[in-house]
Amino acid sequence: MTGSRIELPATVSREQIIRDSEAVLGMPDIPVSVEEDIVRIEALGLDWDLGMAVYQPRDEARIPSGADGKKVGIFMLHGGSGDYKTMESVAMVAAGKFGFKVLSGTFPGRFNFSEAGRDWPGDTIHPDGSVRTPIWKQDESIGRDEYEVARDVSMRARYGTRTVARARPGTNFYYRMAAWPVAFEEGMKEAMRRHLPEGTFSIYGEGHSTGGPFVSMLSQRVPNFAGVVATEHTPFGHVGAMRDNWSGSLGKVSGFERVSTDDAVRSDPFNELYIRTWRDLARYAGPEALGQQGPVALMQLPMLMEEILDTWERARARPQFKAEYVVTHDIAASLTEAARVSAQRLGMSGEETDALIARYRGYPRELSGPDARPLPPFLFVITKDSRDHSPEVYKEVILPAFAAMRPAPKTHLTHFGAGVHSFWKAEEGLPRGVAPAAIKLWNDAITGGYFEV
């Protein structure tokens, strides 16, 4: 923490989190405007529409400045298989209590242009065997003849039976699955230029879970990115792969042996779209119940399953499909193949193809070399009952990996004594989860000079 003017806590007790949450929620409300913006870009010879939401004080004079004198902008990215609505409660606290301007992104294909409310109708797997598919451009849809449906039991201990939609070579689905990473990079950079411009704003990024590697990647590619407020935020893909291969000095989760190391080596093809179901809620609900209640949670399995299925009835209104493993698990072969497919479609030369492959292979890791913008400071915040983010893995894998980067960015880890991976999830005494306390910590770091280097 050399150079910072504030000493950030290593741990925050549950009692303090409750006090901080009550204090934040008791602050006067700042009237907030919420507006959609659909960003149209061209990337790799294809047109793409990316949906965003912008949350800011109606009176823009109320947007505060950080320690650097610039206005505070938060770039927020959902995880899992969500969209901007997944993070809406967090965005509203950030804008409505602290006055931050929040740009909340959505991964390509996840914004439902065909529904006014942006919810996705029905379930992810349809009675006729077809599945929910992305919408990468307004008024464009994926036909049933563009993919095959497969069921994968190779990671059943962790995921249950996985359903994937495998794009057929030569289809629009196939080519878009190959090209979307570049569309993501270009679309998000354009959105930040538009809403959080350099010279006026400093940007602090929060990428929940799967969103984390992508926010980490953008932090070097956007010139006014000043820091990462990494709350339950998975790190760069290559660091995440190290984490997944780690068995740990304890090798345990909440007192139990690790159930599976299925994620240690991922080989997902770039053209496979993972279709989520209630099983993806179950794989988090189990460890969270174990951490909060201990082994007695297994005696309440029928009730827990009812809660999971009830929650899925609401959760399935979010996109609930996922293509990001190629970046989040640094699957080099799949990234290389996606780049080659895009290059062949565009008729690129050998030199141009190599450059595109290098661009794709760079997404899961930090940029280095004399021309690379240094990584900004990272503030890592993890919760008590997170399934994926333990203090041990940060101390033994993630923080050492960041320290080995050249130049090494400033990092700090704060471990909350409450909360779960979806850190806005309500629990006793915390109606908005630990999100208000986390955003207070962001504010303390931003205004207290932690991100000044």
Salt bridges, closest charged atoms under 4 A:
ASP29 OD1 - LYS97 NZ 2.59
GLU36 OE2 - ARG118 NE 2.97
ASP37 OD2 - ARG194 NH1 2.88
ASP37 OD2 - HIS195 NE2 2.74
ASP47 OD2 - ARG40 NH1 3.99
ASP49 OD1 - ARG40 NE 2.47
ASP83 OD1 - ARG318 NE 2.77
ASP119 OD1 - LYS85 NZ 3.17
ASP119 OD1 - ARG318 NH2 2.78
ASP123 OD2 - ARG316 NH1 3.17
GLU140 OE2 - ARG176 NE 2.84
GLU148 OE2 - ARG168 NE 3.74
ASP152 OD2 - ARG162 NH1 3.11
GLU185 OE2 - LYS189 NZ 3.05
GLU185 OE2 - ARG221 NE 3.78
GLU185 OE1 - ARG359 NH2 3.00
GLU186 OE2 - LYS189 NZ 3.57
GLU186 OE2 - ARG359 NH2 2.58
GLU190 OE1 - ARG193 NH2 3.07
GLU190 OE2 - ARG194 NH2 3.59
GLU232 OE1 - HIS421 ND1 2.63
ASP244 OD1 - ARG243 NE 3.36
ASP244 OD2 - HIS329 NE2 3.33
GLU257 OE2 - LYS252 NZ 3.03
ASP263 OD2 - ARG158 NE 2.86
ASP263 OD1 - ARG266 NH1 2.69
ASP268 OD2 - ARG162 NH2 3.53
ASP268 OD2 - ARG266 NH2 2.87
GLU272 OE2 - ARG166 NH2 2.75
ASP280 OD1 - ARG283 NE 3.05
GLU288 OE1 - LYS425 NZ 3.67
GLU313 OE1 - ARG316 NH2 3.35
GLU324 OE1 - ARG110 NH2 2.56
ASP330 OD2 - ARG365 NH2 2.61
GLU366 OE1 - HIS238 NE2 2.83
ASP385 OD1 - LYS384 NZ 3.10
ASP388 OD1 - ARG158 NH2 3.96
ASP388 OD1 - ARG387 NH1 2.56
GLU427 OE2 - ARG14 NH1 2.68
ASP444 OD2 - LYS440 NZ 2.95
